Every structure is written in structure tokens, then in C-alpha cells.
Amino acid sequence: MTGVRLILALHNHQPVGNFDDVFEAAYRASYRPFLDVLADYPELPFALHTSGPLLEWLVDRHPEYIERVRALVAGRRVEILGGGFFEPILTMVPHRDRVGQIASFSNYIERTLGAKPKGMWVPERVWEQQLVSAIHEAEIDYTILDDYHFGHTGLADTDLFGYHLTEDEGRIIKVFPVSERLRYLMPFQEPHATYEYLRSLAQERPGALVVFADDGEKFGSWPGTYDCVYVEGWLRRFCDMLRGNRDWIEVLTPSQALELTLPRGKVFLPDCSYREMTEWVLPAERQLAYHRALRQAQGQPGFEAVRPYVRAGGSWRNFRAKYPEADEMYARMLLVSNRLAALEGKADPEFVEAARQDLYRGQCNCPYWHGAFGGLYLPHLRNAIFRHLIAADLALDDAEGRNRPRAVLDVADFNLDARQEVRLDNERMTVFARPATGGHIYELDIKHALTNVLATLDRRPEPYHQAVKAAAAGDANAASLGPAIAEQVILKSSGLDRLLVYDGHPRKALVDHVYPLDACLDDLIAGDAIERGDFVMGAYLSKVVRETDRVTLIMERPGRADGHTIHVRKTLTLQAGSPRLEVRYSLDELPVDVPLKFAVEINLAGMAGHADDRYFTDERGQSLGPLDSRLDLNASNALRAIDEWLDLAIDLRWSKPAGVWCFPIETVSQSEGGFEGVYQSSAVVPHWVVRGDEGRRWEVTIQWELDRVPRTPAGLIETDRSGTRELLVRA
């Protein structure tokens, strides 16, 4: 062939747990109009990958779209790509789940769209060579990765216009390289730019096979692209360009390319993802340094010759080191996966299969990382992961017949940090505590609500925060101060720079503080370093007690408190059948006649911060405002957090009256639409001025009840007594 062969492939995806209106908006802006245009160009076949969460939604909400795609498949206009059913990063999940996700999705695609896929999409193009075995075992023949991966094998650019073979343990698949050049041309430059690029290839490398494969949302859903692609007609002009040059541009599907061309050789690809991902995984300060060095080098003699060998070097797995919250989800997911594997063939298969589907949904990649897209920073996506992992555990409980009242305590390295954690479990909740790290509770699953109320996120520096500060100050050069995904910095609300406060400890529960006597709410909100003790992250010694109907974890340590050595013991007790976790604090060896301010921080997550049906009340049911309120209460005996949507009431009571500080934890993150503030959790901090008794001891008990929203005989919960609103129980 004297011209070029071109493969067009789209990847359409919405994550598990995303809002229904986001699915619908993407459908109207991207998925449907793309088919509308391509319907007029029957001579232009393309490959289409639709992720499992999105495909299930389309089957349910837009069956007419499914019928259109099915007809295109039957007419050989579209080749369907498979992949992991719920879009997991394949390197993150065990081999058994890799094969299971891919195989089950292939079967679902065959039932839904009438063809079993021969190729697959690798989520976020995160690649490690051992994936070959799983892909081959799942009966997939080929996949598509970035030319960036191939470039780091030492292959020359001239070797990247075709496909290669790759092998692991004697198993072979084919791999197509995706053109990064085309990813940046389409649809951001006029079709003529693509024409010129393809024409140059045809002249320099006759017969070259080049692949465009990227997010379908670029064609309509990304900011500004709907007008460009459809209103201003970019896509039609692009298709007209291809149609008008069919004498030297042959558009074909991957399977057609495999039939018509031979492999260019064998290649073994390094651990890699697309270029941007390998940068995002770096620590914030290293990202900034990398981009500064890159900007300084650009334009220097010889830089373009060196650029193919420059690699940021970050492995995707390091997102779990960079963000402990991602590692917590991973460890929880692996715990469920291992439990399911142990029950295969030994328990009720119906419940085991239900657990498997929830496990697979809990492996959806989006909340496990963060870069140019919200991912980890979006609470509703993190909550969805925990919702499905908790549901999977409940299904496995049913499979094992564990439905009777129980109180169980296990000790193991649950979070994979080479230290022992403790899990307390009954029919109502599961509590994970880590004695070696502050004695914190780091996960608390409420089973009826399928919610982890400690799915929190710490505030930490991100490289783009420099641009946010500069933009808030009116600096026109803000976009140049950090790695951004757009040429301009868009602040989606005012005051974002004031949210750039960073946490010095995990935002979990039972975080023990000693503060100055004059500490106030404003100090905590500002993030001022006012800590006077060493209990926040200190290691607690622990012992456990197992009784017939209750279990107890005792954690204790000596430590410094405002210059004095004291001893803190906290005891967690969980009873069979109870929705209540009891926490008893004993402070011993207190200084004589010297008051100390002791505080216990409890962060509440998994709920919306500012909504009429999510709010605080006092012990009498009086509304205190939404969950993102700032509260400074005196002589309080209790505080209740209500989420009617989840049917969840969190009732905190303390045996000694306390002052209570409450304030929201909000982060600033970036997305393709700009920078935005995101509510993550609410910090609830009861605090006391502590004086020892005759035995130099002080004690308090915190009752933590997590149950359904209480109802009055009339079907209403307590209403705002000011009469400004009426709060109704969700039907």
C-alpha cells in the first residue's frame, strides 16, 4: 500500500458511583451525537470500548442506543473492545480477578451487543508484562497501548507504525501502539492538521499503520468540545476529509488490520502508563521540579533529540504510597477478594456470585488515583467503592450463614503496613483500629447503610495549588506555575486559596490531642500547630479480650502532655447485636493541680456536607445546621449527625459535659472543568479541661451509636424549631 492505514478507537467510560445526571450529560453531549454523525459515513469503521458501568447504564436508560450499536456491530461498522468489566487497574487486582473481570465482561458484551470481543482496552493504559498471561487466559487476542510505552523499550519511531507481539509464560498477544501525536491533534486542531500528519507518514513510511485511541468524552463532554465537534462541525469535516482521501487513507478496525498486516516483531513493554499518568504519580514537589526542568530544557539545542528518552518514571502503584486513602481502599478490596477466593466451591454459589459482582464494582479504578481528574478527591466515588465492598462482605456472610448475633475480634495486618491492626465486628458494624498509629479507628462500616463513615481524605499539597494561589491573587501567569491540564486557570468558586490548609495527621477517629488551655475553634480551622502532646501518631500497646457476646480492644501508652508525662488508656467495646460502640478513656498520672486540655477528634465522612437532609442536631433534636457547619458548643452532652438519604443517624454522647468544635474538611482539586473546593468530611472534636482526682485520674466514656434515622409517630424526625424548614424522612 502506498498510503496509510488508520485505526480509530474510542473509549467511553463513567465510573461506578458517578451521578446519574453526569451519565446523562455525557450521553447527550458525546455518545449519542458521535453515533449520529458516524451514521452518515458507512465507509468509516471504528472500534468502540464502552466500560461496564456505562454499558449497564445504557442498557437500562437508553436501550435505543444499545440497539444502534448492536446494528453497527452486525453490519461490521463497529468492532467492540472488551476489558475489565468494571474498569479496574489490572495491575492492582489479583490474577484471578483480572481474568474474571475480562471474561465476564466479554460474556456480557456478547449477550448485549451480539459479538464476543477479540481485543480489549487496558484501563488508563497501566501496563505490567505479567498482564499478558491474564489477557490470554481470558481469550483476548490483542490490546492497545500508548506509543509512549513502546518508546521506552528503545524502539525507534519508525518501528511504531504497526503492531507487535508480546509474550509472558509462553502466552502471546498482539499490541497496537497509540499515536500520542494524534491524541493531541484530535479534536483540538482542524482536521487539516491530521491530514498533513497522515500525508507526511504516507510519503515517509508508505503502508504505515497508525492508531488513534482516546477518551470518547473528548468529543463533546470536555469543556468547549461540544461546540467545536458538533455545533461548528469538526467531526463532520474530519469524516469528510477521510472520505475524500480514501484513495490513500484506509480506515479499518483492529481485527481487519491483523488480517491484512504482519507483526513488526516482538516487544516486551516496561511498567508504564500514558505520559501524564507517570507524572501525576510523582510527589508534589517532584512534579513541580520535573516541570520546571522540562520548561527550562524546551527550546534548548538538542532537546527534541533527547525528549524520547525522558521519562518521569512514576509507577502507577505509587499512588497507594502517595495517598494512604487509596491504599486503605486497596487493602480492603484485597481482603474481600481473598475471602471470596477462600469460599469458592465451599459456600452457597448464589451468594458467592453476588459478592463477586460487588467486589468487581469495588475495583473500579477512578477513586484509587488522582491527576488531572477528580478520582480520589471525589467523595461519592470513594463511597461507592466502600459501598460495594461492604455489600460483598455481607453477601459472603450470607454465603457462610453468619446471620446470628455475634461479636468477633480479629488481629492481622489488615492494611498491609507490616503492623498488626484489630477488626471488631458484629451484625451492625465493622471497626478497624490501628494501635501502632495513634490508636486510631481508620474504618468504620455501617452495614445497613453500606457506608464507611471514615472514608475521609486528608488535605495535602498538590502541585497545581501554586497556580490556584497565583490565580486568586490575580497573577496572569498562574497557569505556568504548575502542571495544569489547560492553558488558563479556572477557579470554579471564589476563596479557594483560603481552603489550602494542610493536615499534619490523618483525619480519622479517636485522634487524641492535648491543646493549650486557650485553644479555640479558629486555631483548628486555620491548621495552626498548637499540639502540646505526642499522642496523635504515637504507638499504643494493645491487648484484646474476647467474651461470649462482646469483644474489647484496650490500647494504652505513656506520653507527653504540655510538658508532663501522663498515661492514656482507651478501651473499645462492641457487643453482639448492638449498634453502639463504647469508647472509654482513662487518663492516669495527671499532674497535681495542673489543668490540661484533652480533646478527641472524630471525623465523619460518607455524607453530603451541605444538603437539607444532612445536618447536626443537639441532644434535644434541635437542628444545628448542615454537616459543613462551624460549631463551637459549650457544656454539651451529645451531638447527632443525621443523613436521611442514607437513613443513618450518628449519635455521639459523652459521660462528662464537653465543649465541642465542629468544622468541615474541604480540599481543592482540579478537573478538566477547572479548580473546585470539595467537602470531604466533618471534624467533631469534643474537648475537656482535665484535672485529676485524688488518684491523679480522669475518665470519660464516649458512646458512639450508629443506627437508622429515628422516626416520630407522625413519620417525621425532629424539625428545626425556628420554623425555617421542615425535615422529612426519606420514603
N, C-alpha and C positions, 0 to 999 in steps of 0.2 A: 504493500500500500504506500502511495506517495504522500498521503495526507496524515492526519492523526485520528486516533480513536479516543473517544471521550466517554467516561462513565459519570453519570450524575446520580448522587445518592443523598437522600435526606434522612435526618434523624429527628423524629418528633417525640418529645418527652415531657411529661408532667410528673412530679414526684408523688409518692404516697403521702396522703395527708394534705395536699395542697387544696386551696379553697375552690369550691365548685365554680365560682364566677371567674377564677383565673383560667380554669379549663375552658370555660365557655368563651371567654375573650380570645384565647389563643385559637380556638376552633374557628371563630368568626374572622379573625384577623389573618390567620396563617393557613390552617389545614384545609378548610373548605375553599377559599379563593385560589389556592395553589392548584387544586384539582380542577377548578372551574377554568383556569387558563390552559392547563396542560391538556384538557379535553379537546381543545381545538387543534392540537398538534399530535395526531396519532402516530406520526413518524418518529417521535422523540420518546423512546422508552426511558425509564429511570428506576432506580432501586429505592425502596422505602422501608425505613425502620420505624415502627411505632412501638414505644415501650409498653410493657404490660399494664401499668396503672392507667395510662392514657387509652390503650386499646379497650380495656374493660369499661372505662367511662364512655367511650364512643359507642360500644355495643349497647350500653344502657340508655344513653341520652340521644345518640344520633345514629340509629340503625341505617338510615338512608345513606350516610357516609360509608358505612361498612359495605353496603350493597354496591356502591360505586367502586370502591376499591376491589371488592371481590370480582366485579365485572372486568376491571382493568387487568387483574391477575389472570383471569380466564382468557383474556384476549392477548396475553403476553406483552402487554404495555407496561406492566409494573412487575418487578421482582421484589418479593418481600424478604427482608432480612430478619433473622431471629436474634437471639441473645439471651441474657439472663432475664427471667420473667419480670422481676420487679427491679431491674436495673441496678444490681449490686456491683460494687467494685469487685471484680472476680478474684483479685489477689487477696482480698480481705476475708473471704469466706472459705471454709474448709472445702477440700476437693469434692467431697460427696455433695455439698450444696451447689458447687459450680455446675457439676453435671446435672443435678436435679433441676436447678433453675433453667438451664438451657434446654434440656429435654422436655420439661413440662411446658415451656413456652412454645417450643416447636409444635407440640401436640395441640396446644390451644390455637395457634395460628392456623394449623391445618383444618381444624374444625370450624374456625371462624371465617377464614379467607380462602379456603379451598386449595391451599398449596403448602407443602412442608418446606420450610426454608433450607437452602443449601449453604447460605452464608450467614454471618452474624455481625452485629455491632458490638464492639467492646466498650463498655461504659467509660466515658472520659478518656478512652484510649489508654487506660492504665494497663501496662503490659509487663509480665514477667514470663520467662521462657517456659516454665512448667505449665502454663495455661494450655499449651499445645495438647497435652495429654487429655485434659478435661474436655476441650473443644472437640477433639477427635472422638473421644468416648461418647459424646453427646450427638455424634453423627453429623457434625458440621464440617463442610469441605473447605471453606475459606473465610477470611475476615479482612477487615480494612483498618489500617493504622496510619499514622502520620509519616510523611517523608522525614520528619524530624527524628523519628526512631531510627530509620534506615541510615540517616546521615551519621549517626554515632557508631555505626559499625565500620566506618571507613569507606563505604561505597561512594563512588563519585556520582555527581548529579546525573551523568549520562546513564547510570545504571538504574535510575529510579522511574523510568517510564515503561513499566510493565509490572508483572507480579513475580514474587519469589516463593520458593518452597522453604518451609522451616520445620524442624523436627525435634521431638523430645521422646525419649524412651522408645525409639523406633516408630513413633507415630508422626505422620506428616500431614500438614495442612498448607494451604496457599495463603499468601498475604499480599494485599494490594497497598502500595503507598499512596497517601492522600497528598495532593499538592497544596502546600501552605500558601504558595503564590495565589492560587485560585481562591482559597479561603478568604484572602484579604481583598481580592478583586470583586467577588460576587457577594452581595449585590451593591457594593459600596462605590463602585465606579461604573461608568457607562459600559454597556455590552461591547462597545468597540475596543475597550481595553482588553477584554478577554479574547476578542477576535485577534488582536495584534499579538497577544501572547501565544495563542494556538498557531497562528501563521508562522511565527518565528520557530516554533517547535517543528512544524511541518517542513520547513526549509532546512533546519539544522539536524533534525532526527526524524526522517521520514518513517512512518509506521509507528511512531511513539504512541503509547497508551498512557493517558493522563486521567487522574481521578479527582473529581470534586466531591467531597463528602463533608457535610457540616449540619449544624442545627437548622431544622426547618423553621424554627421561630425567627430566624434572621429574615425570613421572607414574610414580614407583616407584623410580628409581635414585638420585635425590638423597637425601641423608641425611634420614631421617624421613618421606619421602614415600610409601613403600610402605604403611606402616601407615595413614597418612592417606587415601591414594587408594583402597586396596583393602580392607584389614582393617576400617577404620572407614567405608568405603563412600562416600567423597567423589564418586568418578566416577559411581557409580550414582545418587546423589542429584542430581548435576549433570544427568545424562541424563534423569532423571525430571522435573526442572524444565523442561528444554527440551521434552520430550514433552507435559507438562501445559500448556504455553503456546504450542502450535503455532498457535493462532488469531492470534497477533501476533508470534511469533518464527519466522521461516522460515530453517531451516538448509539451506545449499546449498553446492555446490562452486564454486571459482573460475570454471570454464568455464560453469556454469549462471548465475552472476552476470553474466558477459559477455554471455550471450544475453538476459538479462532487463533489463539496465540500460544506460544510455548513459554514456560517459565524462564526467567533470566538467570536463574541459578539458585543456589541455596544460601540462606542467610540466618544468622542467629542474633536476635534483637536484644539490646540491653534493657534492663529495668527502666521503664520510661513512661511518660505520658506526653500530651501535647506541650509545646514550648511554655505556654503561660502557666500551666499547672506546675511545672518544675520550678517556676519562680515563686508562685504563691505559697508553696510549702515551706520555703525558707523562713527562718525567724525574721521578725520585722526589721531589725537593724541590718541584717544581712541583705534583705531585699533592697533596702534603701542604698546600701553600699554598692550592690550589684548594678542598680540602675544609674547611679552616679558614674560608676566606671564605664558603663556602656555609653552613656551620653558623651563622656569625655573622649571616648575612643572613636565614636562615629565621625566620619569625615577625615580621619587621620589616614595618611598613606598606608596602604596595605591592609586596612581593617576588613574590607569586604572579603579579602582572601582568607583572613583568619576566622571570620564570623562563623563558618560552618563547624568549626571545632570548639566554639564557645558554648558551654552548657552550664546552666545554673546549678545543676547537679542534685536537686532535691528529689528524694524518693517519696512517692505518694504516701507510703506507710508512715512517714514522719508527721503527717497531720495528727496522728494519735499521740505523738510526743509533744507537738506544738500546742494542741488543745486537749487537756485531760478529759474534758467532757466528751469528746469523740471517743477517747479510749474507754471511758466508762460504758458508752453505748456498745462499743465493740465487745468488751468483756462480757457484758450482759447478753449480747446476741450469741456469743460463743457458748455461754453457759446453757442457753436454751437449746442450741444446736447439738451439743454433746448429750444433753439429757434426752433429746428426741432420738438420737442415734442409738443410745443405750436401750431404748424401749422398742426399737424396730423388731417386729415379729413376736413381741412378748406382751403386748397390751392391745386393747380394743383398736383395730385398724382405722375405724371411722374417726375416733378422736385423735389418733396419731396423724392422720392426713389433715385434719382441721388445724392441728398445731403446726404442721409443715407449711401450710399456706400462710399462716400468720408469721411464722419465722421468716419465710421468704419476703414477705412485705416489710418485716423489720430489718431487712438487709438492704433496702433501697438506699443508694449511695448519698443522696443530696445532703442530708444533715450531718454526714460524717466528715465534712471538709468545708473550707471557706477560701474563696478567692475573689473573683470579680462578681460572684453571685452570692446571694444571702446564705444558702446552705445551712451551716451550723448556727448562724446567727438568727434563724427564723424559728421562734418557739413552737409554732404549730407543726413544723416538720419534725423537730426533735420529739415533740409529744406523740406524734403519730408512730414513731419508731417504738417508743416505750409502750404505747397502747397495744401494738401488735405483739410485742414480746411478752407483755403481761398476759394477753389473751392466749398466746401459745402455751405459756406455763399453766394456765387454767385448764386448757384442753388436755394437757398431759396429766394434770391432777385427775381429771375425769377418766382418762385412759387407765390410770393406776387405781382408780376407786378411792382416791384420797378425799372423800367428801364428809367425813365425820369430823367433829370438833377436835382440834389438835393445837398443840403449841410445840414447835420444833426449833431447835437451835443447832446450827452447823458452823464449823470453823474450817476455813480453807483460804487459799489465796484467790479470792473471787475477782479481784480487779487486776491481777497479773502484775503486781509490783514487788514480788518476792517477799511479801509480808503477809501475815495472817489477818483476814477480816472475819467478821462474825455476821451470820444471817439469822435473824429471828423471824419466824413465820407462823401464822395461823390462817384461818379461813378468811379473815378480813383484810390482812395486810402482810407485806413482806418488808423487813427492815434490814438494810445493810449498813454496818458500822465498821469503822477502821480505827482501832485503838492506837496504832502506830502513828497516825496523822491527826493529832488533836482530839482523838476520841470522837470524831465527827460521825454523824449519820450522813451518808452520802447518797443513799437512795431510799425512798420510802414509797412503795407501791400500794395504792388503794385499789383493791380488786374490783369492787362493784363499779367504780368509775373508770377503771383501766387507765389510771393516771399515776405517774411518778411525781409527787409534789416536791421533789428535789431535783427536777430536770432543769437545773439552773445553768447560768453561763456567767463566768467571771468577766469583768471589764479589764481589758488588756490593750496595750498599744498595738495599732496596726499601721503599716507604712503609709496608707492613704490619709491617716489622721493629720499629717503635716499639711496636706492640701486642704483639709477641712478648716483647720485653724487659719490658714492664709486666706481662704475664700471668705471666711467670716469677717476677717479684718479688711476685706476689700482689695486684696492683692490680685491683680490681673494675671499674674504668672503662677497662680496657685496650682494649676494642673502639672506644672513642671517639677513640683516638689516631691512627687512620689509616683509610684507605678499606678497609673489610672487607666481605665478602660475607655475613656472618652477624651477628646481634646479640650473639653471645658469641665469645670467642676460645678455640678448642680446640687445645691442644698435643698432638699425637699421640704424643709421647715427651718424656721429661724432658731437661733440659740443652740445649734448643735455643738458648737465649740464648748459650751458650758457642760455638756454631758461627757466630755473627755476626761473622766476621772477613772483611775485605775486601781484595781483591788490588790491588796497585799496578802490576801488569804482566800481560800475557796469559799464561795457563797453557799455553804451547806447548812446543816443544823447541828445544834449543840456545840457551837463555836464559843469557847469560853474566854471572856475578856476581863481584864482589870483596867479600869479607866481612872483618870483624875477625878477627884470629887466634883470639880466644876465642869466636867464634860457635858456637852449639850448636843441636841439633835443636829445643829448646824455643823458641828465638828465631824460627825459621822457622814453627813451628806457631802461635805467638801473633801472627804477622804484624808483628813489630816492625820498625821502619825501621832496618835495620842495613847497608844498601847503602853501600859505600865506593868504588864505581866508577860510570862513566857508560856502560857497555856494554849494559845491559839493553834500552834502547829506542833506542840510538844508531844512526845510519845507517851502514851498511857499504858501502864501494865494492866493486864486484864485477866479475869477468870470467869468461868461460866458455871451456872447452876441449872440443871435440868430436873424438873419435877413432873409429876404426872400430868398436870393440867396447866403448867406455866413454866416459862423459861426466863432466866435472868442473866444479864451481862453486867459485870462490875468492872469499871475502869478507874484507875487512880494514879496519881503522880504527885510528887512534891515539886514545887516551882516557886518562882519569884513573883511577888505581888507588891508593887510600889516600894521596893527595897526590902521587903520582908519575905521570909521563907514560910510558905503555907502548904497544906496538903489538901488536894481536891479529889473527892471521890464522886463519880456519877454512876448511878445504877439504873439500868433499863430493864423493865419487866413487862412481858407480854403474856397474856392469859388466853387460854383456848376460848374461842368464840367471841372474844371481846373486840370492840372497835377502838379500844383505848390502849395507848402506850404510856406507861408511867415512867417518869424520869425523876429520880431523887438525887439531889445534890447534898453532899456533906462537906463543909469546909472546916478543916481542923488546924490546930496550932496557929490560930489567928493571933496577931499582936494584941497585947493588952492595951485597952483604951485608945486604940488607933482605928478609926473607921476606914474601910476600903469600899470602893465602888465596884461591885461584881455584876457582870452582865452575861446573858446567854443569848447568842444570836441564832435565830431560826429563820431561814429563808424559805419562802413559799413560792412555788412555780407551778407551771402546768395550767395556769388560768389566765384569762384576759385581764389586763390592767385597768382599762377604762371602759366599762360597759355597765349598763343599768342593772344587769342581773349578776354582777360580780362585785362584792363590796364587803366592808368590815362592819361589824356591829359590836356594841359593848355587851356586858353580861345580861342586860335587861332587854336586848334585842334592838336597842336604839341604833339607827344607822350612823356610821361614822364617815361614810364616803366610799368611793370606789377603791379598788385594791392598789391603785397607784397614788393614794393619798399620802401626805406627810402628816404624821400624828405625833403629838407629844402629850401623853396622858400621865396623870398623877394618881397615885393610890389606886391602881387598877387591880382587880381580882381576876379578870378574864378578858379575852379578846377572841372574837369569832370571825373567820373568813368564810364567806359564802360564795359558791359558784353554782347558780341554779341550773345552768346549762349542763354541767357535769353531774348535777344532783349530789354535790359534795359540800359538806359543812366541816370546817376545821376549827375545833373548839379547843383553845388553849386556856388553861386555868393554873394558877399558882397559889400555893398554900399561904404565902405571905404577900400582902399588897406590894405592888411594884410600880415603879414608873415604867412607861412603855414608849419606845421610839419606833416609829414605822416610816419607811421611805422606800421609793421604788429604785430598783436597779435597772438602769437603762444603758444601752450600748449604742454606738454609732457604727453603722456598717454601710458597705457600698453594694450597689446592684447596677444593672445596666440602665436603670432609670435615674440614678443619682445616689446621693448620700442621705440616710434617714436614721432617725432615732427609733430604737426598738425596745419596748418594755420586755424585760426578761423575768423579773421576779420581784417580790416584796420582802424587804428585810423587816423582821419583827424582833425587837430587842428589849425584853424585859430586863430591868436593872434595879439593884438594891444597894443601899448603903449598909454595909455589913459590919456588925460588931459581934465579937464572940461572947458566949455566955460564960459562966463560971469555969466551964471546962475548955474555954477558948474554942468553942464550936459554934457553927451556924448551919442551919439546914433549911432547905425549901424543896417542895415537891411540885413538879410540873406535870399536870395531867393533859395529855395530848389525845383528844378524841377525834377520830376521822370517820364520819358517818354520812348518812344521807341528809338532805336538807329537811329540817323539821317542818312539819305542817300544822297549821291550826285547824280546828274543826271546820272552819269555813273554806279551807283549801288554800289559805294564804299564809305566807310566812309573815313575820313581823314587818310592819310598814314604817316608812320614815314618818316619825310623829310630827314633823314640821308640816306635813301635808303636801310637800312639793312633789312627791312621786309615790307611786304605789307599786310595790314589788311583788310580782306574781310567780307562783311556782310553775315551772315548765310542765306542760301537759305530757 
